[in-house]
Amino acid sequence: MVQILFHRGKCIGCNGCVEADPNRWRISKKDGRCNLIEGKEKKGVYRALVADDEYSQLLQVAAICPVKIIQVELV
């Protein structure tokens, strides 16, 4: 399994994650920040567990983020 951690409160809404992986990320129409699809929030951090086959794509997404608020790890 792959765990994604996303600090949404620090998101600047650059849309890089959405362009790199539109199946996992969306831009909020309310505030212009990104949303992690299927992410569960706890203390301001959104977390999602996904299949291993998304790992390489998610590493690219994390590298694209200009504020480095996306963490990807194997669990």
GUZAVO-470315 format. One record per residue (C-alpha): residue number from 1; residue in three letters; x, y, z. Coordinates in Angstrom, 1 decimal, padded with zeros to 4 digits. Example, Ala and Ser with C-alpha at 12.3 -4.5 7.8 and 13.67 -1.06 7.14 Angstrom:
! GUZAVO-470315
    k    r    east   north      up
    1  ala   012.3  -004.5   007.8
    2  ser   013.7  -001.1   007.1
! end
This chain:
! GUZAVO-470315
    k    r    east   north      up
    1  met   000.0   000.0   000.0
    2  val   001.0   003.6  -000.6
    3  gln   000.2   006.4   001.9
    4  ile  -000.3   009.9   000.7
    5  leu  -000.1   012.8   003.2
    6  phe  -001.3   016.2   002.1
    7  his  -001.1   019.4   004.1
    8  arg  -004.0   021.2   002.5
    9  gly  -003.9   024.3   004.6
   10  lys  -000.5   025.2   003.0
   11  cys  -001.7   024.6  -000.6
   12  ile  -001.3   027.5  -002.9
   13  gly  -003.5   026.1  -005.6
   14  cys  -000.9   025.9  -008.4
   15  asn  -002.8   023.0  -010.0
   16  gly   000.4   021.0  -010.7
   17  cys  -000.9   017.9  -008.8
   18  val  -004.1   018.0  -010.7
   19  glu  -002.3   018.2  -014.1
   20  ala   000.1   015.4  -013.1
   21  asp  -002.6   013.0  -011.7
   22  pro  -006.2   014.1  -012.4
   23  asn  -007.5   010.8  -011.1
   24  arg  -006.3   011.5  -007.6
   25  trp  -006.5   015.4  -007.3
   26  arg  -009.1   018.1  -007.9
   27  ile  -009.2   021.8  -007.5
   28  ser  -011.8   023.1  -005.1
   29  lys  -014.3   025.6  -006.5
   30  lys  -014.8   027.0  -003.1
   31  asp  -011.3   028.1  -002.2
   32  gly  -009.0   027.3  -005.2
   33  arg  -006.9   024.8  -003.2
   34  cys  -006.4   021.2  -004.3
   35  asn  -008.3   018.3  -002.8
   36  leu  -006.9   014.8  -002.4
   37  ile  -009.6   012.4  -003.7
   38  glu  -010.6   009.9  -001.0
   39  gly  -008.4   011.7   001.5
   40  lys  -009.5   011.6   005.1
   41  glu  -008.7   014.7   007.2
   42  lys  -007.1   014.6   010.7
   43  lys  -005.6   017.7   012.3
   44  gly  -005.3   019.5   009.0
   45  val  -003.5   016.7   007.2
   46  tyr  -005.3   014.6   004.6
   47  arg  -004.3   011.0   004.3
   48  ala  -005.2   008.3   001.8
   49  leu  -004.1   004.7   001.3
   50  val  -003.9   003.6  -002.3
   51  ala  -002.7   000.7  -004.4
   52  asp   001.1   000.2  -005.1
   53  asp   000.6   000.8  -008.8
   54  glu   000.1   004.5  -008.1
   55  tyr   003.5   004.9  -006.3
   56  ser   005.6   006.2  -009.2
   57  gln   002.9   008.6  -010.4
   58  leu   002.5   010.0  -006.9
   59  leu   006.2   010.5  -006.5
   60  gln   006.1   012.7  -009.6
   61  val   003.2   014.6  -008.1
   62  ala   005.1   015.2  -004.9
   63  ala   008.1   016.4  -006.8
   64  ile   006.0   018.9  -008.8
   65  cys   004.5   020.5  -005.7
   66  pro   006.3   023.9  -005.3
   67  val   005.5   024.1  -001.6
   68  lys   006.4   020.4  -000.9
   69  ile   003.3   019.6   001.1
   70  ile   002.7   016.2  -000.5
   71  gln   004.4   013.2   001.0
   72  val   004.3   009.7  -000.5
   73  glu   005.5   006.6   001.3
   74  leu   005.2   002.8   001.1
   75  val   003.5   001.3   004.1
! end
